[in-house]
Amino acid sequence: MDIRIQSVKFDADAKLLAFVEKKVVKLEKFFDGFLNAEVTLSLLPDNLNKEVKVRLQVPGEDIYVSRNAKTFEDATIECVDILKGQLVKMKEKKFGK
């Protein structure tokens, strides 16, 4: 799976990028048909909250999740948890329970 991480209007440090990549790679356990993942990290105008957008390209459709939190790490964890549920549902529909 190809993972592209983009930071908008700021430079993300290597530690944050490694954290995000580590979390997104774990999604392969739940559905192994990914083409790629795009993660966008951005600061909201109030500078108090951070936004993480994750778009997974799966054959036939794209899955998109966006979450806001006080830290990028918290928002990333929320996105990954939501995506896990969606991927499990997708897999159950495709392959049966």
N, C-alpha and C positions, 0 to 999 in steps of 0.2 A: 504494500500500500504506500502510495506517495502522500506525504503530509506537507502541506504548505502553510506556514505560519506568517501572518502579516501583522505588524504593529502600526497603527495609524496615529500620526502626530506625536510619536515618542519612540525612543529606541529601547527595545526590550533587552534585558540582560540575558546572558547565556543560561543562567539558573532558571529563569522563568520559561524560556523556550524549551529547555530540557524537561521541565515539569509538565508542560502542556503536551509535548510529544509523547512522554511516557504514559500519560492518561489516555490520550487518543489511540495509541497503539493497542491498548488493552481491549478496545472495542472489537478487534479482530477475533477475539475468543467467542463472541456472541453471533457473529455473522461473517463468514470468510469470503464474501463476494464483492468486497470494496474495490472501487477503481482508484479513488483518491479522497483525501480529506482536506478541506480548506478551513483554517482557523483565523479569525480576525480579532485582534485585541485592540480596544480603543478606550480612551478616556472620555467620559461624559462631560458635557459643558460645565457642570457644577464642580468638577475636579474632585468630588468626594466618592463617586462611584465609578466602577470600571465595568465595561461591557465585553462579553465574549460571545462571538458568533461562530458556530460550527456548522459546516455544510459537508455532508457525506454523499458522495456519488456512488450510488448502488445501481446495478443494472436495472433499468426500467424506470427508476425515479431517483429523486434527490431528497435527502432528509435534512431539514434545516432547523436549528435550535439557537435561540439567543437568550442570554441571561445577564442580569446586572447584579453586582455585589460590591461589597467594600474592597475586596481584593480580587485580583485576577485568578488566584488559586481557587477561591470559593466559587466563583462564577464558572470556572472550568469544571470543577467537580460536579456542580449542579447540571451542567450541559451533558457531561458524560453519563450521569445517572439517568437522565431523561432519554438519551440516545440508547442506552442499554435496553430499557423497556420497549422502545419502539423497534429495535432490532430483533428482540426476542419475539415480539408479536409478528413481525414480518416473516421470520423464519418459521414460526408455527403455521402461518397461513400458507406459506410456500410448500413446506414439507409435511404438513399435518402434525398433529400433536403426538 
